């Protein structure tokens, strides 16, 4: 599961830390992963990932949020070892984010290389919205998102298993 921590305007406190620790304990009991997503919350995200030592609590890398809010921070170098989920979308468009990959300025070859270097082995997940794609039917939008996901997956260049 993916969790959104509060933004920078609401710094972590003991109540938040207690809640995350209880979530971690329950996740360990149930065998579920809890991935903390990067939004406009890097101080809170950094603190929680540094303080909660659980194999069940990790990082959900949102590429669009990264480049929109913290383009100068190398989040995958900092937290890639705890990467559990991806939310991939480009920046730009009417809302500044959640565009289909390759429709904005993100260097997807570089982004996917960093994801590969983190040894992430999960799904390539698109988190685009149809806000600027009203000219496409729902089926056409989903087909286009699928094609973009295949392009991203081709950029991952995974290491051979053997």
DRENKOLZA-527892 format. One record per residue: residue number from 1; residue in one letter; x, y, z of N, C-alpha, C in turn. Coordinates in pm, whole numbers, plus 50000, padded with zeros to 5 digits. Each point is the difference from the previous one (the first is absolute). Layout:
# residues N
+-----+------+-------+-------+-------+-------+-------+-------+-------+-------+-------+
: pos : code :  n.c1 :  n.c2 :  n.c3 : ca.c1 : ca.c2 : ca.c3 :  c.c1 :  c.c2 :  c.c3 :
+-----+------+-------+-------+-------+-------+-------+-------+-------+-------+-------+
: NUM :    a :     X :     Y :     Z :     X :     Y :     Z :     X :     Y :     Z :
...
+-----+------+-------+-------+-------+-------+-------+-------+-------+-------+-------+
***
This chain:
# residues 162
+-----+------+-------+-------+-------+-------+-------+-------+-------+-------+-------+
: pos : code :  n.c1 :  n.c2 :  n.c3 : ca.c1 : ca.c2 : ca.c3 :  c.c1 :  c.c2 :  c.c3 :
+-----+------+-------+-------+-------+-------+-------+-------+-------+-------+-------+
:   1 :    x : 50083 : 49883 : 50000 : 49917 : 50117 : 50000 : 50087 : 50123 : 50000 :
:   2 :    x : 49946 : 50111 : 49951 : 50074 : 50125 : 49993 : 49937 : 50099 : 50097 :
:   3 :    x : 50086 : 50069 : 50075 : 49954 : 50098 : 50100 : 50055 : 50137 : 49964 :
:   4 :    x : 49914 : 50100 : 50010 : 50040 : 50140 : 49983 : 50022 : 50060 : 50137 :
:   5 :    x : 50121 : 50039 : 50028 : 50031 : 50070 : 50124 : 49962 : 50147 : 49984 :
:   6 :    x : 49983 : 50072 : 50112 : 49970 : 50143 : 49989 : 50112 : 50076 : 49931 :
:   7 :    x : 49966 : 50117 : 49947 : 50097 : 50085 : 49932 : 50090 : 50075 : 50096 :
:   8 :    x : 50089 : 50079 : 49941 : 50100 : 50076 : 50077 : 49939 : 50093 : 50104 :
:   9 :    x : 49879 : 50047 : 49975 : 49935 : 50093 : 50093 : 49956 : 49932 : 50129 :
:  10 :    x : 50003 : 49867 : 50003 : 49959 : 49923 : 50117 : 50113 : 49904 : 50038 :
:  11 :    x : 50102 : 50049 : 50070 : 50114 : 49914 : 50032 : 49959 : 49881 : 50085 :
:  12 :    x : 50079 : 49892 : 49986 : 49975 : 49880 : 50079 : 50000 : 50035 : 50149 :
:  13 :    x : 49928 : 49921 : 50076 : 49999 : 50015 : 50145 : 49988 : 49861 : 50062 :
:  14 :    x : 49993 : 49994 : 50131 : 49998 : 49870 : 50066 : 49873 : 49921 : 49966 :
:  15 :    x : 49889 : 50067 : 49982 : 49877 : 49931 : 49964 : 50014 : 49933 : 49863 :
:  16 :    x : 50053 : 50073 : 49904 : 50022 : 49943 : 49866 : 50098 : 49885 : 50003 :
:  17 :    x : 50108 : 50015 : 50076 : 50099 : 49893 : 50011 : 49938 : 49877 : 50063 :
:  18 :    x : 49923 : 50016 : 50105 : 49933 : 49886 : 50063 : 49908 : 49929 : 49902 :
:  19 :    x : 49927 : 50077 : 49921 : 49908 : 49941 : 49903 : 50075 : 49918 : 49895 :
:  20 :    x : 50108 : 50056 : 49948 : 50078 : 49926 : 49899 : 50060 : 49874 : 50061 :
:  21 :    x : 50047 : 50008 : 50123 : 50055 : 49880 : 50065 : 49893 : 49893 : 50020 :
:  22 :    x : 49878 : 50041 : 50036 : 49890 : 49903 : 50014 : 49964 : 49940 : 49864 :
:  23 :    x : 49999 : 50083 : 49897 : 49975 : 49949 : 49865 : 50107 : 49899 : 49961 :
:  24 :    x : 50126 : 50030 : 50032 : 50110 : 49908 : 49969 : 49982 : 49867 : 50071 :
:  25 :    x : 49964 : 50003 : 50127 : 49978 : 49876 : 50075 : 49889 : 49917 : 49937 :
:  26 :    x : 49889 : 50065 : 49964 : 49888 : 49929 : 49940 : 50039 : 49946 : 49862 :
:  27 :    x : 50076 : 50077 : 49924 : 50045 : 49955 : 49868 : 50087 : 49876 : 50013 :
:  28 :    x : 50087 : 49998 : 50101 : 50084 : 49882 : 50023 : 49916 : 49879 : 50036 :
:  29 :    x : 49897 : 50019 : 50083 : 49913 : 49890 : 50039 : 49923 : 49945 : 49880 :
:  30 :    x : 49955 : 50089 : 49912 : 49916 : 49960 : 49888 : 50080 : 49969 : 49872 :
:  31 :    x : 50128 : 50033 : 49999 : 50081 : 49975 : 49881 : 49970 : 50094 : 49884 :
:  32 :    x : 49967 : 50123 : 50032 : 49974 : 50100 : 49895 : 50108 : 50108 : 50002 :
:  33 :    x : 50026 : 50056 : 49884 : 50094 : 50110 : 49990 : 49926 : 50133 : 50007 :
:  34 :    x : 50062 : 50095 : 50065 : 49947 : 50136 : 50010 : 50106 : 50092 : 49942 :
:  35 :    x : 49966 : 50061 : 49887 : 50095 : 50088 : 49931 : 49960 : 50145 : 50023 :
:  36 :    x : 50094 : 50079 : 50051 : 49977 : 50141 : 50027 : 50036 : 50079 : 49874 :
:  37 :    x : 49903 : 50075 : 49948 : 50019 : 50070 : 49873 : 50058 : 50140 : 50020 :
:  38 :    x : 50088 : 50036 : 49907 : 50053 : 50136 : 49999 : 49898 : 50094 : 49935 :
:  39 :    x : 49958 : 50097 : 50076 : 49915 : 50108 : 49950 : 50076 : 50129 : 50026 :
:  40 :    x : 49934 : 50099 : 50056 : 50069 : 50120 : 50046 : 50025 : 49979 : 50150 :
:  41 :    x : 50080 : 49897 : 50031 : 50016 : 49956 : 50139 : 50137 : 49941 : 50029 :
:  42 :    x : 50101 : 50043 : 49931 : 50130 : 49935 : 50013 : 50052 : 49995 : 50144 :
:  43 :    x : 49989 : 50107 : 50081 : 50047 : 49988 : 50138 : 49927 : 49890 : 50079 :
:  44 :    x : 49868 : 49990 : 49982 : 49925 : 49896 : 50070 : 50034 : 49861 : 49948 :
:  45 :    x : 50010 : 49987 : 49869 : 50035 : 49871 : 49940 : 50138 : 49955 : 50047 :
:  46 :    x : 50097 : 50090 : 49995 : 50136 : 49966 : 50042 : 50002 : 49955 : 50146 :
:  47 :    x : 49931 : 50073 : 50085 : 49999 : 49965 : 50142 : 49939 : 49862 : 50024 :
:  48 :    x : 49886 : 49974 : 49937 : 49933 : 49871 : 50022 : 50085 : 49884 : 49947 :
:  49 :    x : 50059 : 50017 : 49882 : 50082 : 49891 : 49946 : 50127 : 49979 : 50082 :
:  50 :    x : 50051 : 50104 : 50063 : 50118 : 49986 : 50085 : 49966 : 49940 : 50136 :
:  51 :    x : 49881 : 50028 : 50051 : 49965 : 49959 : 50136 : 49928 : 49865 : 50008 :
:  52 :    x : 49932 : 49960 : 49894 : 49923 : 49875 : 50003 : 50083 : 49891 : 49932 :
:  53 :    x : 50049 : 49909 : 50081 : 50085 : 49892 : 49952 : 49916 : 49874 : 49984 :
:  54 :    x : 49935 : 49991 : 49886 : 49915 : 49885 : 49970 : 50015 : 49965 : 49853 :
:  55 :    x : 50015 : 49872 : 49972 : 50006 : 49956 : 49861 : 49866 : 50019 : 49929 :
:  56 :    x : 49894 : 50025 : 50075 : 49866 : 50018 : 49944 : 49966 : 50146 : 49974 :
:  57 :    x : 50087 : 50093 : 50041 : 49977 : 50142 : 49974 : 50109 : 50049 : 49907 :
:  58 :    x : 49959 : 50055 : 49887 : 50097 : 50044 : 49902 : 49954 : 50125 : 49926 :
:  59 :    x : 50043 : 50009 : 49876 : 49988 : 50122 : 49921 : 49918 : 49975 : 49874 :
:  60 :    x : 49903 : 50087 : 49975 : 49929 : 50004 : 49872 : 50055 : 50120 : 49924 :
:  61 :    x : 50071 : 49973 : 49892 : 50061 : 50107 : 49921 : 49901 : 50054 : 49899 :
:  62 :    x : 49962 : 50126 : 50020 : 49914 : 50070 : 49906 : 50089 : 50094 : 49919 :
:  63 :    x : 50027 : 49960 : 49876 : 50094 : 50072 : 49914 : 49951 : 50142 : 49970 :
:  64 :    x : 49873 : 50017 : 49970 : 49947 : 50132 : 49970 : 50007 : 50093 : 50120 :
:  65 :    x : 49965 : 49949 : 50117 : 50010 : 50083 : 50122 : 50146 : 50037 : 50026 :
:  66 :    x : 50090 : 49905 : 49977 : 50143 : 50026 : 50020 : 50043 : 50121 : 49917 :
:  67 :    x : 49974 : 49995 : 49870 : 50046 : 50107 : 49912 : 49919 : 50129 : 50017 :
:  68 :    x : 49878 : 49991 : 50050 : 49918 : 50119 : 50022 : 50041 : 50073 : 50128 :
:  69 :    x : 50022 : 49925 : 50109 : 50026 : 50061 : 50131 : 50147 : 50005 : 50041 :
:  70 :    x : 50077 : 49897 : 49969 : 50139 : 49990 : 50048 : 50095 : 49958 : 49887 :
:  71 :    x : 50005 : 50075 : 49891 : 50080 : 49955 : 49885 : 50150 : 49990 : 50027 :
:  72 :    x : 50050 : 50070 : 50102 : 50144 : 49999 : 50028 : 50042 : 49891 : 50098 :
:  73 :    x : 49905 : 49926 : 50055 : 50032 : 49892 : 50094 : 49998 : 49866 : 49927 :
:  74 :    x : 50099 : 49915 : 50026 : 50008 : 49868 : 49937 : 49930 : 49898 : 50091 :
:  75 :    x : 49869 : 49998 : 49991 : 49921 : 49914 : 50089 : 50031 : 49852 : 49984 :
:  76 :    x : 50028 : 49957 : 49878 : 50029 : 49857 : 49980 : 50134 : 49960 : 50057 :
:  77 :    x : 50097 : 50090 : 50001 : 50127 : 49968 : 50067 : 49979 : 49996 : 50151 :
:  78 :    x : 49914 : 50088 : 50049 : 49977 : 50008 : 50144 : 49916 : 49882 : 50051 :
:  79 :    x : 49895 : 49962 : 49927 : 49904 : 49902 : 50051 : 49974 : 49882 : 49907 :
:  80 :    x : 50075 : 49990 : 49893 : 49979 : 49892 : 49904 : 50013 : 49860 : 50058 :
:  81 :    x : 50081 : 49986 : 50104 : 50016 : 49868 : 50063 : 49871 : 49956 : 50070 :
:  82 :    x : 49907 : 50094 : 50022 : 49873 : 49967 : 50067 : 49882 : 50013 : 49905 :
:  83 :    x : 50028 : 50004 : 49870 : 49897 : 50020 : 49900 : 49905 : 49881 : 49993 :
:  84 :    x : 49870 : 50028 : 50015 : 49897 : 49896 : 49999 : 49895 : 50021 : 49891 :
:  85 :    x : 49986 : 50122 : 49951 : 49895 : 50029 : 49902 : 50041 : 50121 : 49917 :
:  86 :    x : 49943 : 50008 : 49881 : 50024 : 50113 : 49910 : 49868 : 50066 : 49964 :
:  87 :    x : 50002 : 50132 : 49991 : 49893 : 50079 : 49940 : 50068 : 50086 : 49895 :
:  88 :    x : 49985 : 49963 : 49873 : 50071 : 50068 : 49893 : 49904 : 50086 : 49918 :
:  89 :    x : 50034 : 50127 : 49989 : 49925 : 50093 : 49916 : 50091 : 50117 : 49970 :
:  90 :    x : 49966 : 50074 : 49897 : 50081 : 50115 : 49960 : 49943 : 50127 : 50060 :
:  91 :    x : 50079 : 50105 : 49996 : 49954 : 50129 : 50050 : 49963 : 50090 : 49882 :
:  92 :    x : 49919 : 50101 : 50029 : 49951 : 50090 : 49897 : 49849 : 49991 : 49990 :
:  93 :    x : 49947 : 50054 : 49894 : 49855 : 49996 : 49978 : 49926 : 50097 : 50090 :
:  94 :    x : 49868 : 49990 : 50000 : 49913 : 50093 : 50072 : 50025 : 50005 : 50151 :
:  95 :    x : 50037 : 49886 : 50058 : 50017 : 49992 : 50144 : 50146 : 49989 : 50043 :
:  96 :    x : 50091 : 50004 : 49907 : 50142 : 49995 : 50031 : 50056 : 49862 : 50023 :
:  97 :    x : 49916 : 49899 : 50000 : 50047 : 49864 : 50024 : 49894 : 49898 : 49955 :
:  98 :    x : 50033 : 49875 : 50013 : 49912 : 49887 : 49966 : 49969 : 49992 : 49851 :
:  99 :    x : 50097 : 50040 : 49917 : 49994 : 49980 : 49856 : 50049 : 49859 : 49967 :
: 100 :    x : 49966 : 49952 : 49884 : 50058 : 49874 : 49956 : 50151 : 50016 : 49983 :
: 101 :    x : 50077 : 49899 : 50036 : 50144 : 50006 : 49977 : 50030 : 50033 : 49854 :
: 102 :    x : 50105 : 50076 : 49980 : 50050 : 50046 : 49870 : 49925 : 50122 : 49947 :
: 103 :    x : 49902 : 50053 : 50076 : 49929 : 50121 : 49957 : 50050 : 50124 : 50073 :
: 104 :    x : 50105 : 49987 : 50077 : 50056 : 50112 : 50074 : 50151 : 49996 : 49996 :
: 105 :    x : 50066 : 50074 : 50089 : 50145 : 50015 : 49994 : 50083 : 49893 : 50070 :
: 106 :    x : 49940 : 49906 : 50069 : 50079 : 49901 : 50074 : 50085 : 49918 : 49903 :
: 107 :    x : 50126 : 49980 : 50035 : 50091 : 49916 : 49923 : 49975 : 49856 : 50045 :
: 108 :    x : 49917 : 49930 : 49924 : 49958 : 49866 : 50042 : 50111 : 49898 : 49991 :
: 109 :    x : 50094 : 50018 : 49909 : 50114 : 49907 : 49995 : 50079 : 50007 : 50130 :
: 110 :    x : 50026 : 50123 : 50048 : 50075 : 50018 : 50124 : 49919 : 49951 : 50120 :
: 111 :    x : 49870 : 50031 : 50003 : 49916 : 49958 : 50113 : 49992 : 49848 : 50010 :
: 112 :    x : 49980 : 49934 : 49888 : 49988 : 49854 : 50002 : 50134 : 49935 : 50031 :
: 113 :    x : 50109 : 50063 : 49959 : 50133 : 49948 : 50035 : 50018 : 50003 : 50152 :
: 114 :    x : 49959 : 50111 : 50064 : 50012 : 50010 : 50146 : 49911 : 49896 : 50070 :
: 115 :    x : 49882 : 49978 : 49945 : 49911 : 49899 : 50057 : 50063 : 49862 : 49987 :
: 116 :    x : 50059 : 49971 : 49886 : 50068 : 49871 : 49980 : 50116 : 49985 : 50098 :
: 117 :    x : 50077 : 50106 : 50019 : 50114 : 49994 : 50092 : 49958 : 49975 : 50144 :
: 118 :    x : 49875 : 50031 : 50033 : 49952 : 49977 : 50137 : 49968 : 49853 : 50023 :
: 119 :    x : 50003 : 49919 : 49895 : 49965 : 49857 : 50005 : 49852 : 49976 : 50024 :
: 120 :    x : 49917 : 50100 : 49976 : 49855 : 49984 : 50008 : 49956 : 49896 : 49898 :
: 121 :    x : 49918 : 49905 : 50042 : 49958 : 49894 : 49910 : 49848 : 49993 : 49983 :
: 122 :    x : 49930 : 50100 : 50050 : 49854 : 49999 : 49992 : 49948 : 50056 : 49868 :
: 123 :    x : 49872 : 50027 : 50000 : 49929 : 50045 : 49881 : 50037 : 50143 : 49961 :
: 124 :    x : 49992 : 50026 : 49871 : 50009 : 50136 : 49947 : 49858 : 50054 : 50000 :
: 125 :    x : 49971 : 50093 : 50088 : 49863 : 50049 : 50019 : 49987 : 50146 : 49955 :
: 126 :    x : 49902 : 50025 : 49914 : 49972 : 50135 : 49951 : 49895 : 50063 : 50092 :
: 127 :    x : 50025 : 50127 : 50038 : 49902 : 50073 : 50081 : 49962 : 50130 : 49928 :
: 128 :    x : 49957 : 49985 : 49878 : 49957 : 50117 : 49921 : 49849 : 50018 : 50014 :
: 129 :    x : 49958 : 50124 : 49986 : 49857 : 50033 : 50002 : 49959 : 50040 : 49858 :
: 130 :    x : 49874 : 49988 : 49970 : 49953 : 50034 : 49865 : 49962 : 50147 : 49986 :
: 131 :    x : 50042 : 50084 : 50092 : 49962 : 50140 : 50001 : 50026 : 50070 : 49867 :
: 132 :    x : 50112 : 49978 : 49939 : 50035 : 50066 : 49874 : 49986 : 49907 : 49880 :
: 133 :    x : 49925 : 49894 : 50018 : 49983 : 49903 : 49893 : 49851 : 49976 : 49972 :
: 134 :    x : 49921 : 50105 : 50013 : 49854 : 49989 : 49981 : 49964 : 49958 : 49857 :
: 135 :    x : 50094 : 50022 : 49908 : 49977 : 49961 : 49861 : 50007 : 49848 : 49981 :
: 136 :    x : 50046 : 49929 : 50101 : 50009 : 49854 : 49994 : 49885 : 49939 : 50079 :
: 137 :    x : 49945 : 49891 : 49950 : 49902 : 49924 : 50079 : 50074 : 49934 : 50117 :
: 138 :    x : 49927 : 49948 : 50095 : 50063 : 49931 : 50113 : 50085 : 49884 : 49949 :
: 139 :    x : 49948 : 49925 : 49904 : 50074 : 49886 : 49946 : 50127 : 50046 : 49929 :
: 140 :    x : 49991 : 50109 : 49923 : 50117 : 50051 : 49930 : 50105 : 50052 : 50097 :
: 141 :    x : 49955 : 50067 : 50106 : 50093 : 50051 : 50101 : 50073 : 49884 : 50068 :
: 142 :    x : 49926 : 49896 : 50037 : 50062 : 49884 : 50065 : 50095 : 49928 : 49905 :
: 143 :    x : 49966 : 49990 : 49875 : 50088 : 49937 : 49902 : 50129 : 50082 : 49986 :
: 144 :    x : 49987 : 50132 : 49995 : 50118 : 50085 : 49989 : 50087 : 49987 : 50125 :
: 145 :    x : 49939 : 49997 : 50117 : 50075 : 49982 : 50125 : 50075 : 49867 : 49998 :
: 146 :    x : 49935 : 49896 : 49950 : 50063 : 49869 : 49990 : 50121 : 50005 : 49907 :
: 147 :    x : 49986 : 50067 : 49886 : 50112 : 50012 : 49906 : 50116 : 50077 : 50063 :
: 148 :    x : 49969 : 50103 : 50078 : 50106 : 50076 : 50066 : 50068 : 49915 : 50107 :
: 149 :    x : 49923 : 49919 : 50070 : 50059 : 49911 : 50101 : 50096 : 49901 : 49934 :
: 150 :    x : 49965 : 49949 : 49884 : 50089 : 49908 : 49928 : 50128 : 50072 : 49959 :
: 151 :    x : 49990 : 50126 : 49957 : 50120 : 50077 : 49965 : 50089 : 50020 : 50123 :
: 152 :    x : 49938 : 50030 : 50113 : 50078 : 50017 : 50124 : 50067 : 49869 : 50039 :
: 153 :    x : 49926 : 49892 : 49993 : 50055 : 49870 : 50038 : 50119 : 49964 : 49912 :
: 154 :    x : 49994 : 50036 : 49872 : 50112 : 49973 : 49909 : 50125 : 50078 : 50041 :
: 155 :    x : 49982 : 50112 : 50069 : 50114 : 50081 : 50044 : 50065 : 49947 : 50128 :
: 156 :    x : 49935 : 49906 : 50067 : 50052 : 49953 : 50129 : 50128 : 49920 : 49988 :
: 157 :    x : 50020 : 49931 : 49892 : 50125 : 49925 : 49978 : 50040 : 49922 : 50124 :
: 158 :    x : 49915 : 49911 : 50041 : 50026 : 49921 : 50121 : 50122 : 49912 : 49982 :
: 159 :    x : 50064 : 49973 : 50112 : 50116 : 49912 : 49999 : 49954 : 49856 : 49983 :
: 160 :    x : 50077 : 49920 : 49927 : 49962 : 49859 : 49985 : 49996 : 49930 : 50136 :
: 161 :    x : 49909 : 49905 : 50013 : 49983 : 49927 : 50126 : 50113 : 49900 : 50021 :
: 162 :    x : 50052 : 49943 : 49894 : 50103 : 49895 : 50014 : 50139 : 50057 : 50000 :
+-----+------+-------+-------+-------+-------+-------+-------+-------+-------+-------+
***
